[in-house]
Amino acid sequence: MFFLYSTIYLDTIENTYKRIITIKPEPRKETDITLYNIIKHIHIQKNSPFSSNENRCLIGIKSFENNFKLLDVEEYEELISYLYENNYKIEKNVTKIFNNIVTNNSKKLLCTIVKE
């Protein structure tokens, strides 16, 4: 089971904040090659000096339009299509349960996926 999140990310090249899609736990090459091929390890800068010192290393999803960029939430539909084409499905009940848990403003659960 994997969790997809919308996460605030400071793009230091374009000097703008973006909402990207991240995944937890990290897909493994041996068991989840379909997901492993579209991930990228990233270090998230603190959004403000008041942010906590939590682990800032995340697993981002690469953009389908440009492999060197991260998947923006505006490309979410392309990711869902890719997942369905590769036999992943959205676990609606688990997603609903976790959406009732408030975490923080910089990260929001989009959905939970499993391989069929």
C-alpha positions in Angstrom: 0.0 0.0 0.0 1.3 3.5 -0.9 0.1 6.9 0.1 0.2 9.8 -2.4 0.4 13.3 -1.0 0.2 16.8 -2.2 3.3 18.5 -0.7 4.5 22.2 -0.8 7.9 22.4 -2.5 10.2 25.3 -3.1 11.5 25.1 -6.6 14.8 26.9 -6.2 15.4 27.1 -10.0 12.1 28.9 -10.7 12.1 30.5 -7.2 8.4 29.6 -6.6 6.4 27.4 -4.3 4.7 24.5 -6.0 2.5 21.6 -4.9 4.1 18.4 -6.0 3.0 14.8 -5.5 5.1 12.6 -3.1 4.7 9.0 -2.2 5.2 6.9 1.0 6.7 4.4 1.6 9.4 4.4 -0.9 8.7 1.9 -3.8 11.3 -0.9 -4.0 12.9 -1.7 -7.3 12.5 -5.5 -6.6 8.8 -5.4 -5.9 7.4 -2.2 -7.3 9.3 -1.4 -10.5 6.4 0.4 -12.1 6.4 3.0 -9.3 10.2 2.9 -8.8 10.7 4.1 -12.3 8.8 7.3 -11.8 10.2 8.4 -8.4 13.0 10.9 -7.5 14.6 11.5 -4.1 14.3 15.1 -3.0 15.3 17.3 -0.1 12.6 19.8 0.9 13.7 23.1 2.2 11.9 24.5 5.3 9.0 26.6 4.1 9.6 29.0 7.0 12.0 29.3 10.0 9.0 28.3 12.2 8.7 24.9 10.5 9.5 21.9 12.6 12.8 20.0 12.1 11.0 16.9 10.8 12.6 14.6 8.2 12.7 16.7 5.0 13.9 14.0 2.6 10.9 12.9 0.5 10.2 10.7 -2.5 8.7 12.8 -5.3 7.0 11.6 -8.5 8.7 12.7 -11.7 6.8 14.7 -14.2 5.5 12.8 -17.2 6.2 15.8 -19.4 9.8 16.4 -18.2 11.7 13.7 -16.3 14.0 16.4 -14.7 11.0 18.1 -13.0 8.7 16.9 -10.3 5.0 16.1 -10.9 2.9 19.1 -10.2 -0.6 18.5 -8.8 -1.9 19.8 -12.1 -0.6 16.6 -13.7 -2.5 14.4 -11.2 -4.8 13.0 -13.9 -1.8 11.7 -15.8 -0.5 9.9 -12.7 -3.9 8.3 -12.0 -4.1 7.1 -15.6 -0.6 5.7 -15.4 -1.5 3.9 -12.2 -4.6 2.3 -13.6 -2.8 1.2 -16.8 -0.3 -0.6 -14.5 -2.9 -2.4 -12.4 -2.9 -0.1 -9.3 -6.2 0.9 -7.8 -7.3 3.6 -5.3 -8.3 2.3 -1.9 -11.2 4.6 -1.2 -12.0 3.4 2.3 -8.4 3.7 3.5 -8.1 7.1 1.9 -11.3 8.3 3.6 -10.1 7.1 7.0 -6.7 8.9 6.6 -8.3 12.1 5.2 -10.2 12.5 8.5 -6.8 12.8 10.3 -5.5 16.3 10.1 -1.7 16.4 9.7 -0.4 19.9 8.6 -0.9 22.5 5.9 2.1 21.6 3.9 1.1 18.0 3.2 -2.3 16.6 2.2 -3.2 13.0 1.5 -4.6 12.7 -2.1 -5.2 8.9 -2.1 -4.0 5.5 -1.1 -3.1 3.0 -3.8 -2.5 -0.8 -4.0 -1.4 -3.2 -6.7 -4.2 -5.4 -7.9 
